[in-house]
Amino acid sequence: METIVAQGCRPIGQPYRVSRGDRNIVLGMEAENPAGVGATTTSATPLEVLRDLIQSLSEEDRMLAQHSLFVGVARDEFKQNLEQGDFLIRNLLGVEPSAGAIAIGDRVRAGQRIQFHLRDANTSAEDLELLLLRYQQQATTTAGSGALMFSCMGRGEGLYGSPNFDSHLFQRYLNNIPLGGFFCNGEIGPVGGSTFLHGYTSVFGICRQP
């Protein structure tokens, strides 16, 4: 079984490295100088970083950040140029103004790289289309015998304004593979070689003969 995990988010701002963390609380962040090894870093509280980032966004994205702001945790701590799809997307649960800290829906530790993300219908569609195109280009010559789709109840017609969006997009790129599935309140799938419980995703399992 081969998998596609569409998390439906796009990164905003730049990646930061966690300098201090406690359980799921990010207490300190460092902006890495792109000059490379040995370059200086700039420290700030997570809340300061978030406030500055929101001020730099377009009016449309600022409105979106009020209800669709997430945190991506990079699965590869050493990759030079992080891209969309390199992050495990987690909820931003809250902020602590007195400490300048933020809470996310996952454990954090010093050294991890994180980046804020936004989610909307266009981004979700573009993310899935990119993953399907990449899979189509990399797939083996063996025809898929069938596929299952597990899609979050937060997607579908409520997100896109039309029904069957993700399944139709799948069939546009992989129209020779029968597809079935259902909506979920939590989806399971791999990101960066490990398996996680997700929200707001569409996870596809594609079966092929060995």
C-alpha positions, 0 to 999 in steps of 0.5 A: 500500500502506498500513501498520499497525505494531503494536509492542506496547508501552506507555510507563511513567514520563515522557519524557526528553531525551537530554543526552549520547549516544555511538553507542548509549550513553545517558550523560545524561538530562534530565527536562523540566519540563511548565511549557513553554518556559524551564522548568528541567530536572533531570539524572540518569544513565540508570541513576538514572532507571531505578532510580527508575522501577522502584521506582515501578512496581506489583509486577506491572510490576516483575516484567515489567520483568525481562524485557520492558523496552524503550526508545522513541525519539520520532520527533517531538522537538517534539510536546508530548504524546507518546502510545503509537505515537509511539515507535520501540521498541528493545531495552535491551541493558545497563547500565554501573553505573560510568558510570550509562549504558544501551545500547539497540539504536539510535544516540542523540544529544543532543536526542532524547526517549526513554521506557521501555516494557513489553511483555506480551500484554495491552498487545500486544493493546490496541496492535494493536486501537487501531491497527486501530480508527484505521485503520478510521476513517481508511480511504478508501472504496476497498475493500482488495484484500488484505493481508499480515501479517508477525508476529514469532515472539515473538508468536503462541501463545507470547505470547497463549496462543492461535493466530492472535490477530493475524490474527483481530483484524485480521479483526474490524475489517477483515473484507472484506480477505483476509489472508495472511502468515507469521512472521518473525525481524525485520519491516520497516515505517514509523514516523513517516515512515521505515522500520525493522527491528523485532522483536516486531511485527506489520506489515500491508501493505494493498493498495488500488486508487488 
